[in-house]
């Protein structure tokens, strides 16, 4: 007789495993520990075989019968249900390996070899928060442009237009990586050009009038925060590098004899030389007593072995009462570019080279890292001396109209 729901539910364990038959090859094995396993017996190529179709109560009697019927249908078509299951499992595994998320994580690992951990973590956060939930589990070859657009428009709907553009660009790089590794035919994000709202260009806040810069420098030198942050605030306007490069300054990259700081520019991964004025050297020597035993010049107070956070300088500005529309960590670059050119009359190519921008000679060849180093050393000392003049409050030349 066929099994009933009551019979399967009330079946009790015995000293040895026993079988309860339903019909057409389906039966249940009841184990001594109380387990109830569904099995289907069938013949294929003149051999008797068994197929597992779940456990009770997770798989009900009705569901077990449906799986039995499906297995018998495959046998009728000349297909071995067990072999079919192995094939489907392999296909699912292959699909998972070629999913957008799997390929994106591969790509991030490759990016991480040439970028900072913070950069790659920001990409992963964007992916994990907005992209993976939408398309992460899908095989990359099956993803349509409209699906990618729907994911990034969700970011756009929050008003974070620049982040939406970044996310779309990163998706495109994942697709192009998949193309290069022969797991996708093309970058479908190319079809989405112009689909997002354009980002209005913005400039980092900066004070470029000498008088205002003098007031800012006095506030910086009066700052009473932690020594590493206070030192970073004093050094930032003098070296005018990118904020992320400053906070990741390493002691091993500083040469006190040649008065130079050499590091890799994050944007181009090329070596850059920053001549250090006597003022900067003095600040660094003082700070070395506190942080010189570690890796970073400006270590994080909360996480040992890591540099200070990217918000440390901005938070210090806010505590000093300087608004985000007045000054930013990046703004020191604009201050230096403007005043060195318009007040101190320094050659623009020297300024651009010190800003780690691409500068070419008259023949169109890019200058190397040591180009015009003596002149740049002189410029950096001149700049530090001029900043001291502004801070002390001496009469200064205004920017010409």
NUBA-262646 format. One record per residue (C-alpha): residue number from 0; x, y, z; residue in one letter. Coordinates in steps of 0.2 Angstrom, whole numbers, plus 5000, padded with zeros to 4 digits. Each point is the difference from the previous one (the first is absolute). Layout:
% residues N
<node resi="NUM" x="X" y="Y" z="Z" resn="A"/>
...
//
This chain:
% residues 401
<node resi="0" x="5000" y="5000" z="5000" resn="X"/>
<node resi="1" x="5006" y="5018" z="4996" resn="X"/>
<node resi="2" x="5006" y="5010" z="5015" resn="X"/>
<node resi="3" x="4989" y="5013" z="5009" resn="X"/>
<node resi="4" x="5005" y="5016" z="5008" resn="X"/>
<node resi="5" x="4995" y="4993" z="5017" resn="X"/>
<node resi="6" x="5011" y="4985" z="4997" resn="X"/>
<node resi="7" x="5015" y="5010" z="4996" resn="X"/>
<node resi="8" x="4998" y="5012" z="5014" resn="X"/>
<node resi="9" x="4997" y="4986" z="5013" resn="X"/>
<node resi="10" x="5013" y="4988" z="4995" resn="X"/>
<node resi="11" x="5011" y="4995" z="5015" resn="X"/>
<node resi="12" x="5019" y="4996" z="5000" resn="X"/>
<node resi="13" x="5005" y="4981" z="5003" resn="X"/>
<node resi="14" x="5016" y="4992" z="5005" resn="X"/>
<node resi="15" x="5004" y="4998" z="4982" resn="X"/>
<node resi="16" x="4996" y="5011" z="4984" resn="X"/>
<node resi="17" x="4984" y="4995" z="4991" resn="X"/>
<node resi="18" x="4991" y="5005" z="4984" resn="X"/>
<node resi="19" x="4983" y="5006" z="4997" resn="X"/>
<node resi="20" x="4994" y="4998" z="4982" resn="X"/>
<node resi="21" x="4989" y="5012" z="4991" resn="X"/>
<node resi="22" x="5000" y="4993" z="4982" resn="X"/>
<node resi="23" x="5008" y="5002" z="4983" resn="X"/>
<node resi="24" x="5018" y="4999" z="5008" resn="X"/>
<node resi="25" x="4997" y="5013" z="5014" resn="X"/>
<node resi="26" x="5003" y="4995" z="5018" resn="X"/>
<node resi="27" x="5005" y="5007" z="5016" resn="X"/>
<node resi="28" x="5015" y="4994" z="5011" resn="X"/>
<node resi="29" x="4997" y="5003" z="5019" resn="X"/>
<node resi="30" x="5016" y="4999" z="5010" resn="X"/>
<node resi="31" x="5003" y="4995" z="5018" resn="X"/>
<node resi="32" x="5003" y="5019" z="5004" resn="X"/>
<node resi="33" x="4983" y="5005" z="4993" resn="X"/>
<node resi="34" x="5006" y="5006" z="4983" resn="X"/>
<node resi="35" x="4988" y="4998" z="4985" resn="X"/>
<node resi="36" x="5009" y="4999" z="4983" resn="X"/>
<node resi="37" x="4991" y="5000" z="4984" resn="X"/>
<node resi="38" x="5007" y="4989" z="4986" resn="X"/>
<node resi="39" x="4995" y="4995" z="4982" resn="X"/>
<node resi="40" x="5005" y="4984" z="4993" resn="X"/>
<node resi="41" x="5001" y="4998" z="4981" resn="X"/>
<node resi="42" x="5009" y="4990" z="4987" resn="X"/>
<node resi="43" x="5011" y="5008" z="4986" resn="X"/>
<node resi="44" x="5010" y="4990" z="4988" resn="X"/>
<node resi="45" x="4995" y="4984" z="5008" resn="X"/>
<node resi="46" x="5007" y="5006" z="5017" resn="X"/>
<node resi="47" x="4990" y="5004" z="5016" resn="X"/>
<node resi="48" x="5004" y="5017" z="5007" resn="X"/>
<node resi="49" x="4994" y="5011" z="5014" resn="X"/>
<node resi="50" x="4996" y="5019" z="5000" resn="X"/>
<node resi="51" x="4999" y="5010" z="5016" resn="X"/>
<node resi="52" x="4985" y="5012" z="4999" resn="X"/>
<node resi="53" x="5001" y="5009" z="5017" resn="X"/>
<node resi="54" x="4996" y="4997" z="5019" resn="X"/>
<node resi="55" x="4983" y="5000" z="5009" resn="X"/>
<node resi="56" x="4993" y="5012" z="5005" resn="X"/>
<node resi="57" x="5010" y="5013" z="4990" resn="X"/>
<node resi="58" x="4994" y="4990" z="4985" resn="X"/>
<node resi="59" x="4982" y="4995" z="5001" resn="X"/>
<node resi="60" x="4992" y="4984" z="4993" resn="X"/>
<node resi="61" x="4993" y="5010" z="4986" resn="X"/>
<node resi="62" x="5016" y="5008" z="4996" resn="X"/>
<node resi="63" x="5009" y="4983" z="5000" resn="X"/>
<node resi="64" x="4987" y="4993" z="4988" resn="X"/>
<node resi="65" x="5003" y="5015" z="4988" resn="X"/>
<node resi="66" x="5018" y="4997" z="5000" resn="X"/>
<node resi="67" x="4998" y="4981" z="4997" resn="X"/>
<node resi="68" x="4988" y="5004" z="4986" resn="X"/>
<node resi="69" x="5013" y="5012" z="4992" resn="X"/>
<node resi="70" x="5014" y="4987" z="5002" resn="X"/>
<node resi="71" x="4989" y="4987" z="4991" resn="X"/>
<node resi="72" x="4997" y="5012" z="4986" resn="X"/>
<node resi="73" x="5018" y="5002" z="4998" resn="X"/>
<node resi="74" x="5003" y="4981" z="4999" resn="X"/>
<node resi="75" x="4986" y="4999" z="4987" resn="X"/>
<node resi="76" x="5010" y="5013" z="4989" resn="X"/>
<node resi="77" x="5016" y="4990" z="5002" resn="X"/>
<node resi="78" x="5008" y="5012" z="5013" resn="X"/>
<node resi="79" x="5008" y="4993" z="5016" resn="X"/>
<node resi="80" x="4992" y="5011" z="5014" resn="X"/>
<node resi="81" x="5016" y="4998" z="5011" resn="X"/>
<node resi="82" x="5012" y="5006" z="4985" resn="X"/>
<node resi="83" x="4987" y="5014" z="4997" resn="X"/>
<node resi="84" x="5002" y="5006" z="5018" resn="X"/>
<node resi="85" x="5019" y="5000" z="4999" resn="X"/>
<node resi="86" x="4999" y="5010" z="4984" resn="X"/>
<node resi="87" x="4988" y="5013" z="5007" resn="X"/>
<node resi="88" x="5011" y="5002" z="5016" resn="X"/>
<node resi="89" x="5015" y="5003" z="4989" resn="X"/>
<node resi="90" x="4991" y="5013" z="4990" resn="X"/>
<node resi="91" x="4994" y="5009" z="5016" resn="X"/>
<node resi="92" x="5018" y="5000" z="5006" resn="X"/>
<node resi="93" x="5006" y="5007" z="4983" resn="X"/>
<node resi="94" x="4986" y="5013" z="5001" resn="X"/>
<node resi="95" x="5005" y="5005" z="5017" resn="X"/>
<node resi="96" x="5019" y="5002" z="4995" resn="X"/>
<node resi="97" x="4995" y="5010" z="4985" resn="X"/>
<node resi="98" x="4987" y="5011" z="5010" resn="X"/>
<node resi="99" x="5002" y="5019" z="5000" resn="X"/>
<node resi="100" x="5005" y="5000" z="5018" resn="X"/>
<node resi="101" x="5013" y="4986" z="4999" resn="X"/>
<node resi="102" x="5008" y="5009" z="4985" resn="X"/>
<node resi="103" x="4999" y="5017" z="5008" resn="X"/>
<node resi="104" x="5009" y="4994" z="5016" resn="X"/>
<node resi="105" x="5014" y="4992" z="4988" resn="X"/>
<node resi="106" x="5001" y="5017" z="4992" resn="X"/>
<node resi="107" x="5001" y="5010" z="5017" resn="X"/>
<node resi="108" x="5015" y="4988" z="5005" resn="X"/>
<node resi="109" x="5009" y="5005" z="4985" resn="X"/>
<node resi="110" x="4997" y="5018" z="5002" resn="X"/>
<node resi="111" x="5005" y="4999" z="5018" resn="X"/>
<node resi="112" x="5018" y="4995" z="4994" resn="X"/>
<node resi="113" x="5003" y="5018" z="4994" resn="X"/>
<node resi="114" x="4987" y="5010" z="5011" resn="X"/>
<node resi="115" x="4999" y="5004" z="5018" resn="X"/>
<node resi="116" x="4989" y="4989" z="5012" resn="X"/>
<node resi="117" x="4989" y="5014" z="5003" resn="X"/>
<node resi="118" x="4996" y="5002" z="4981" resn="X"/>
<node resi="119" x="4996" y="4982" z="4997" resn="X"/>
<node resi="120" x="4989" y="5000" z="5016" resn="X"/>
<node resi="121" x="4990" y="5014" z="4994" resn="X"/>
<node resi="122" x="4997" y="4991" z="4983" resn="X"/>
<node resi="123" x="4995" y="4984" z="5010" resn="X"/>
<node resi="124" x="4988" y="5010" z="5011" resn="X"/>
<node resi="125" x="4991" y="5008" z="4985" resn="X"/>
<node resi="126" x="4999" y="4983" z="4992" resn="X"/>
<node resi="127" x="4994" y="4991" z="5016" resn="X"/>
<node resi="128" x="4987" y="5013" z="5004" resn="X"/>
<node resi="129" x="4992" y="5003" z="4983" resn="X"/>
<node resi="130" x="5007" y="4990" z="4986" resn="X"/>
<node resi="131" x="5001" y="4982" z="5006" resn="X"/>
<node resi="132" x="4983" y="4999" z="5007" resn="X"/>
<node resi="133" x="4993" y="5005" z="4983" resn="X"/>
<node resi="134" x="5011" y="4990" z="4988" resn="X"/>
<node resi="135" x="5014" y="4992" z="5010" resn="X"/>
<node resi="136" x="4993" y="4982" z="4999" resn="X"/>
<node resi="137" x="4996" y="5000" z="4982" resn="X"/>
<node resi="138" x="5012" y="4993" z="4987" resn="X"/>
<node resi="139" x="5009" y="5015" z="4992" resn="X"/>
<node resi="140" x="4996" y="4994" z="4982" resn="X"/>
<node resi="141" x="4981" y="5001" z="5004" resn="X"/>
<node resi="142" x="5000" y="5018" z="5008" resn="X"/>
<node resi="143" x="4991" y="5013" z="4989" resn="X"/>
<node resi="144" x="5004" y="5019" z="4999" resn="X"/>
<node resi="145" x="4983" y="5004" z="5008" resn="X"/>
<node resi="146" x="5004" y="4989" z="5016" resn="X"/>
<node resi="147" x="5016" y="5010" z="5003" resn="X"/>
<node resi="148" x="4991" y="5016" z="4997" resn="X"/>
<node resi="149" x="4987" y="4996" z="5012" resn="X"/>
<node resi="150" x="5013" y="4996" z="5014" resn="X"/>
<node resi="151" x="5010" y="5016" z="4997" resn="X"/>
<node resi="152" x="4984" y="5011" z="4999" resn="X"/>
<node resi="153" x="4996" y="4994" z="5017" resn="X"/>
<node resi="154" x="5016" y="5009" z="5006" resn="X"/>
<node resi="155" x="4995" y="5015" z="4989" resn="X"/>
<node resi="156" x="4983" y="5001" z="5008" resn="X"/>
<node resi="157" x="5009" y="5004" z="5017" resn="X"/>
<node resi="158" x="5007" y="5015" z="4992" resn="X"/>
<node resi="159" x="5018" y="4993" z="5000" resn="X"/>
<node resi="160" x="5002" y="5003" z="4981" resn="X"/>
<node resi="161" x="5019" y="4999" z="5001" resn="X"/>
<node resi="162" x="5000" y="4984" z="5009" resn="X"/>
<node resi="163" x="4987" y="4993" z="4987" resn="X"/>
<node resi="164" x="5012" y="5005" z="4986" resn="X"/>
<node resi="165" x="5015" y="4992" z="5009" resn="X"/>
<node resi="166" x="4990" y="4984" z="5003" resn="X"/>
<node resi="167" x="4995" y="4999" z="4982" resn="X"/>
<node resi="168" x="5018" y="5002" z="4995" resn="X"/>
<node resi="169" x="5006" y="4987" z="5011" resn="X"/>
<node resi="170" x="4987" y="4988" z="4993" resn="X"/>
<node resi="171" x="5007" y="5003" z="4983" resn="X"/>
<node resi="172" x="5017" y="4996" z="5006" resn="X"/>
<node resi="173" x="4994" y="4983" z="5007" resn="X"/>
<node resi="174" x="4992" y="4996" z="4983" resn="X"/>
<node resi="175" x="5015" y="5005" z="4991" resn="X"/>
<node resi="176" x="5010" y="4989" z="5011" resn="X"/>
<node resi="177" x="4988" y="4986" z="4997" resn="X"/>
<node resi="178" x="5002" y="5003" z="4981" resn="X"/>
<node resi="179" x="5019" y="4999" z="5002" resn="X"/>
<node resi="180" x="4999" y="4983" z="5010" resn="X"/>
<node resi="181" x="4988" y="4993" z="4986" resn="X"/>
<node resi="182" x="4985" y="5000" z="5012" resn="X"/>
<node resi="183" x="4989" y="5013" z="4991" resn="X"/>
<node resi="184" x="4998" y="5006" z="4982" resn="X"/>
<node resi="185" x="5000" y="5019" z="5003" resn="X"/>
<node resi="186" x="4998" y="5014" z="5013" resn="X"/>
<node resi="187" x="4981" y="5003" z="5001" resn="X"/>
<node resi="188" x="5002" y="5016" z="5009" resn="X"/>
<node resi="189" x="5006" y="5008" z="4984" resn="X"/>
<node resi="190" x="4981" y="5001" z="4995" resn="X"/>
<node resi="191" x="4997" y="5011" z="5015" resn="X"/>
<node resi="192" x="5010" y="5015" z="4995" resn="X"/>
<node resi="193" x="4990" y="5015" z="5005" resn="X"/>
<node resi="194" x="4987" y="4991" z="5009" resn="X"/>
<node resi="195" x="5004" y="5007" z="5017" resn="X"/>
<node resi="196" x="4998" y="5018" z="5005" resn="X"/>
<node resi="197" x="5016" y="5010" z="4997" resn="X"/>
<node resi="198" x="5011" y="5005" z="5015" resn="X"/>
<node resi="199" x="5002" y="5018" z="5003" resn="X"/>
<node resi="200" x="5019" y="5004" z="5001" resn="X"/>
<node resi="201" x="5005" y="5006" z="5017" resn="X"/>
<node resi="202" x="5016" y="5007" z="5007" resn="X"/>
<node resi="203" x="5008" y="4995" z="5016" resn="X"/>
<node resi="204" x="4998" y="5015" z="5013" resn="X"/>
<node resi="205" x="5016" y="5010" z="5001" resn="X"/>
<node resi="206" x="5005" y="5017" z="5007" resn="X"/>
<node resi="207" x="5011" y="5008" z="4987" resn="X"/>
<node resi="208" x="5001" y="5018" z="5006" resn="X"/>
<node resi="209" x="5017" y="5002" z="5010" resn="X"/>
<node resi="210" x="4992" y="5009" z="5015" resn="X"/>
<node resi="211" x="4987" y="4986" z="5002" resn="X"/>
<node resi="212" x="5014" y="4987" z="4998" resn="X"/>
<node resi="213" x="5009" y="5009" z="5014" resn="X"/>
<node resi="214" x="4985" y="4999" z="5011" resn="X"/>
<node resi="215" x="4998" y="4982" z="4996" resn="X"/>
<node resi="216" x="5018" y="4996" z="5005" resn="X"/>
<node resi="217" x="4999" y="5009" z="5016" resn="X"/>
<node resi="218" x="4985" y="4989" z="5004" resn="X"/>
<node resi="219" x="5010" y="4985" z="4996" resn="X"/>
<node resi="220" x="5014" y="5004" z="5011" resn="X"/>
<node resi="221" x="4988" y="5003" z="5014" resn="X"/>
<node resi="222" x="4992" y="4983" z="4998" resn="X"/>
<node resi="223" x="5000" y="4990" z="5016" resn="X"/>
<node resi="224" x="4996" y="4983" z="4993" resn="X"/>
<node resi="225" x="5011" y="4984" z="5000" resn="X"/>
<node resi="226" x="5018" y="5003" z="4995" resn="X"/>
<node resi="227" x="4999" y="4989" z="4984" resn="X"/>
<node resi="228" x="4984" y="5010" z="4994" resn="X"/>
<node resi="229" x="5008" y="5017" z="5005" resn="X"/>
<node resi="230" x="5016" y="4996" z="4991" resn="X"/>
<node resi="231" x="4990" y="4994" z="4984" resn="X"/>
<node resi="232" x="4991" y="5017" z="5000" resn="X"/>
<node resi="233" x="5016" y="5009" z="5001" resn="X"/>
<node resi="234" x="5009" y="4990" z="4986" resn="X"/>
<node resi="235" x="4985" y="4999" z="4988" resn="X"/>
<node resi="236" x="5001" y="5018" z="4993" resn="X"/>
<node resi="237" x="5019" y="4999" z="4999" resn="X"/>
<node resi="238" x="5000" y="4984" z="4989" resn="X"/>
<node resi="239" x="4983" y="5002" z="4991" resn="X"/>
<node resi="240" x="4999" y="4981" z="4996" resn="X"/>
<node resi="241" x="4983" y="4991" z="4999" resn="X"/>
<node resi="242" x="4993" y="4997" z="5017" resn="X"/>
<node resi="243" x="5000" y="4981" z="4999" resn="X"/>
<node resi="244" x="5019" y="5000" z="4995" resn="X"/>
<node resi="245" x="5004" y="5012" z="5015" resn="X"/>
<node resi="246" x="4991" y="4989" z="5013" resn="X"/>
<node resi="247" x="5008" y="4984" z="4993" resn="X"/>
<node resi="248" x="5017" y="5008" z="5001" resn="X"/>
<node resi="249" x="5013" y="4987" z="5006" resn="X"/>
<node resi="250" x="5016" y="5003" z="5010" resn="X"/>
<node resi="251" x="5010" y="4989" z="4989" resn="X"/>
<node resi="252" x="4996" y="5011" z="4985" resn="X"/>
<node resi="253" x="5007" y="5015" z="5009" resn="X"/>
<node resi="254" x="5019" y="5004" z="4997" resn="X"/>
<node resi="255" x="5005" y="5013" z="5013" resn="X"/>
<node resi="256" x="5017" y="5002" z="4992" resn="X"/>
<node resi="257" x="4994" y="5005" z="4983" resn="X"/>
<node resi="258" x="4985" y="5008" z="5007" resn="X"/>
<node resi="259" x="4988" y="4990" z="4989" resn="X"/>
<node resi="260" x="4984" y="4990" z="5001" resn="X"/>
<node resi="261" x="4999" y="4987" z="4986" resn="X"/>
<node resi="262" x="4984" y="4990" z="4997" resn="X"/>
<node resi="263" x="4988" y="4992" z="4987" resn="X"/>
<node resi="264" x="4987" y="5012" z="4993" resn="X"/>
<node resi="265" x="4983" y="4991" z="5003" resn="X"/>
<node resi="266" x="4992" y="5006" z="4984" resn="X"/>
<node resi="267" x="5015" y="4995" z="4988" resn="X"/>
<node resi="268" x="5010" y="4988" z="5011" resn="X"/>
<node resi="269" x="5016" y="5010" z="4995" resn="X"/>
<node resi="270" x="5013" y="5005" z="5012" resn="X"/>
<node resi="271" x="4999" y="5018" z="5006" resn="X"/>
<node resi="272" x="5013" y="5011" z="5009" resn="X"/>
<node resi="273" x="4994" y="5013" z="5013" resn="X"/>
<node resi="274" x="5015" y="5011" z="5005" resn="X"/>
<node resi="275" x="4998" y="5004" z="5019" resn="X"/>
<node resi="276" x="5003" y="5018" z="5006" resn="X"/>
<node resi="277" x="5009" y="5002" z="5016" resn="X"/>
<node resi="278" x="4983" y="5004" z="5009" resn="X"/>
<node resi="279" x="4993" y="4983" z="4995" resn="X"/>
<node resi="280" x="5016" y="4991" z="5005" resn="X"/>
<node resi="281" x="4999" y="5008" z="5017" resn="X"/>
<node resi="282" x="4981" y="4995" z="5002" resn="X"/>
<node resi="283" x="5005" y="4982" z="4995" resn="X"/>
<node resi="284" x="5014" y="4999" z="5012" resn="X"/>
<node resi="285" x="4989" y="5005" z="5014" resn="X"/>
<node resi="286" x="4987" y="4988" z="4995" resn="X"/>
<node resi="287" x="5012" y="4986" z="4998" resn="X"/>
<node resi="288" x="5002" y="4999" z="5019" resn="X"/>
<node resi="289" x="4982" y="4995" z="5001" resn="X"/>
<node resi="290" x="4996" y="4989" z="4985" resn="X"/>
<node resi="291" x="5018" y="4996" z="4993" resn="X"/>
<node resi="292" x="4999" y="4982" z="5007" resn="X"/>
<node resi="293" x="4985" y="4996" z="4988" resn="X"/>
<node resi="294" x="4997" y="4999" z="4982" resn="X"/>
<node resi="295" x="4990" y="5015" z="4996" resn="X"/>
<node resi="296" x="5005" y="5018" z="5004" resn="X"/>
<node resi="297" x="4982" y="5004" z="5005" resn="X"/>
<node resi="298" x="4993" y="4984" z="5007" resn="X"/>
<node resi="299" x="4982" y="4997" z="5005" resn="X"/>
<node resi="300" x="4996" y="5002" z="5018" resn="X"/>
<node resi="301" x="4986" y="4987" z="4999" resn="X"/>
<node resi="302" x="5008" y="4987" z="4989" resn="X"/>
<node resi="303" x="5018" y="4995" z="5003" resn="X"/>
<node resi="304" x="5010" y="4997" z="4985" resn="X"/>
<node resi="305" x="4989" y="5011" z="4989" resn="X"/>
<node resi="306" x="5001" y="5018" z="4994" resn="X"/>
<node resi="307" x="4989" y="5014" z="5007" resn="X"/>
<node resi="308" x="4983" y="5000" z="4992" resn="X"/>
<node resi="309" x="4995" y="5011" z="4985" resn="X"/>
<node resi="310" x="4989" y="5010" z="5011" resn="X"/>
<node resi="311" x="5013" y="5005" z="5013" resn="X"/>
<node resi="312" x="5005" y="5016" z="4991" resn="X"/>
<node resi="313" x="4982" y="5005" z="4996" resn="X"/>
<node resi="314" x="4994" y="4996" z="5018" resn="X"/>
<node resi="315" x="5014" y="5012" z="5006" resn="X"/>
<node resi="316" x="4995" y="5013" z="4988" resn="X"/>
<node resi="317" x="4982" y="4999" z="5007" resn="X"/>
<node resi="318" x="5006" y="5001" z="5018" resn="X"/>
<node resi="319" x="5010" y="5016" z="4996" resn="X"/>
<node resi="320" x="4983" y="5007" z="4993" resn="X"/>
<node resi="321" x="5006" y="4999" z="4982" resn="X"/>
<node resi="322" x="4985" y="4995" z="4989" resn="X"/>
<node resi="323" x="5000" y="4987" z="4986" resn="X"/>
<node resi="324" x="4997" y="5014" z="4988" resn="X"/>
<node resi="325" x="5015" y="5010" z="5005" resn="X"/>
<node resi="326" x="5014" y="4987" z="5000" resn="X"/>
<node resi="327" x="5004" y="4982" z="4997" resn="X"/>
<node resi="328" x="5015" y="4989" z="5001" resn="X"/>
<node resi="329" x="5001" y="4999" z="4981" resn="X"/>
<node resi="330" x="4998" y="5019" z="5000" resn="X"/>
<node resi="331" x="5019" y="5003" z="5005" resn="X"/>
<node resi="332" x="5004" y="4995" z="4982" resn="X"/>
<node resi="333" x="4990" y="5014" z="4993" resn="X"/>
<node resi="334" x="5007" y="5012" z="5012" resn="X"/>
<node resi="335" x="5018" y="4996" z="4995" resn="X"/>
<node resi="336" x="4996" y="4999" z="4981" resn="X"/>
<node resi="337" x="4992" y="5018" z="5001" resn="X"/>
<node resi="338" x="5012" y="5009" z="5011" resn="X"/>
<node resi="339" x="5016" y="4992" z="4994" resn="X"/>
<node resi="340" x="4995" y="5006" z="4982" resn="X"/>
<node resi="341" x="4991" y="5016" z="5003" resn="X"/>
<node resi="342" x="5010" y="5007" z="5015" resn="X"/>
<node resi="343" x="5017" y="4992" z="5001" resn="X"/>
<node resi="344" x="5001" y="4999" z="4981" resn="X"/>
<node resi="345" x="5007" y="4982" z="4999" resn="X"/>
<node resi="346" x="5001" y="4991" z="4984" resn="X"/>
<node resi="347" x="4983" y="4991" z="4996" resn="X"/>
<node resi="348" x="5009" y="4984" z="4995" resn="X"/>
<node resi="349" x="5009" y="4999" z="5016" resn="X"/>
<node resi="350" x="4984" y="5002" z="5010" resn="X"/>
<node resi="351" x="4991" y="4987" z="4989" resn="X"/>
<node resi="352" x="5014" y="4988" z="5002" resn="X"/>
<node resi="353" x="5000" y="5002" z="5019" resn="X"/>
<node resi="354" x="4981" y="4997" z="5000" resn="X"/>
<node resi="355" x="5004" y="4983" z="4991" resn="X"/>
<node resi="356" x="4991" y="5005" z="4985" resn="X"/>
<node resi="357" x="5005" y="4993" z="4983" resn="X"/>
<node resi="358" x="5013" y="5013" z="4993" resn="X"/>
<node resi="359" x="5008" y="4999" z="4983" resn="X"/>
<node resi="360" x="5015" y="5008" z="4992" resn="X"/>
<node resi="361" x="5001" y="5010" z="4984" resn="X"/>
<node resi="362" x="5001" y="4983" z="4990" resn="X"/>
<node resi="363" x="4985" y="4993" z="5008" resn="X"/>
<node resi="364" x="5010" y="4988" z="5012" resn="X"/>
<node resi="365" x="4994" y="4998" z="5018" resn="X"/>
<node resi="366" x="5013" y="5007" z="5013" resn="X"/>
<node resi="367" x="5006" y="4987" z="5012" resn="X"/>
<node resi="368" x="4999" y="5001" z="5019" resn="X"/>
<node resi="369" x="5017" y="5008" z="5002" resn="X"/>
<node resi="370" x="4997" y="5014" z="4987" resn="X"/>
<node resi="371" x="5004" y="5017" z="5006" resn="X"/>
<node resi="372" x="5003" y="4994" z="5017" resn="X"/>
<node resi="373" x="5012" y="5013" z="5006" resn="X"/>
<node resi="374" x="4987" y="5014" z="4994" resn="X"/>
<node resi="375" x="4986" y="4991" z="5009" resn="X"/>
<node resi="376" x="5010" y="4999" z="5016" resn="X"/>
<node resi="377" x="5003" y="5018" z="4999" resn="X"/>
<node resi="378" x="4981" y="5003" z="4997" resn="X"/>
<node resi="379" x="4995" y="4989" z="5014" resn="X"/>
<node resi="380" x="5011" y="5010" z="5012" resn="X"/>
<node resi="381" x="4994" y="5016" z="4993" resn="X"/>
<node resi="382" x="4982" y="4994" z="5002" resn="X"/>
<node resi="383" x="5003" y="4995" z="5019" resn="X"/>
<node resi="384" x="5008" y="5017" z="5004" resn="X"/>
<node resi="385" x="4985" y="5009" z="4991" resn="X"/>
<node resi="386" x="4988" y="4990" z="5011" resn="X"/>
<node resi="387" x="5009" y="5005" z="5016" resn="X"/>
<node resi="388" x="4999" y="5018" z="4994" resn="X"/>
<node resi="389" x="4981" y="4999" z="4998" resn="X"/>
<node resi="390" x="4998" y="4991" z="5017" resn="X"/>
<node resi="391" x="5010" y="5013" z="5009" resn="X"/>
<node resi="392" x="4990" y="5013" z="4992" resn="X"/>
<node resi="393" x="5013" y="5010" z="4991" resn="X"/>
<node resi="394" x="4994" y="5011" z="4985" resn="X"/>
<node resi="395" x="4997" y="4989" z="4985" resn="X"/>
<node resi="396" x="4998" y="5003" z="4982" resn="X"/>
<node resi="397" x="4982" y="4998" z="4994" resn="X"/>
<node resi="398" x="4995" y="4989" z="4985" resn="X"/>
<node resi="399" x="5000" y="5010" z="4984" resn="X"/>
<node resi="400" x="4984" y="5002" z="4991" resn="X"/>
//
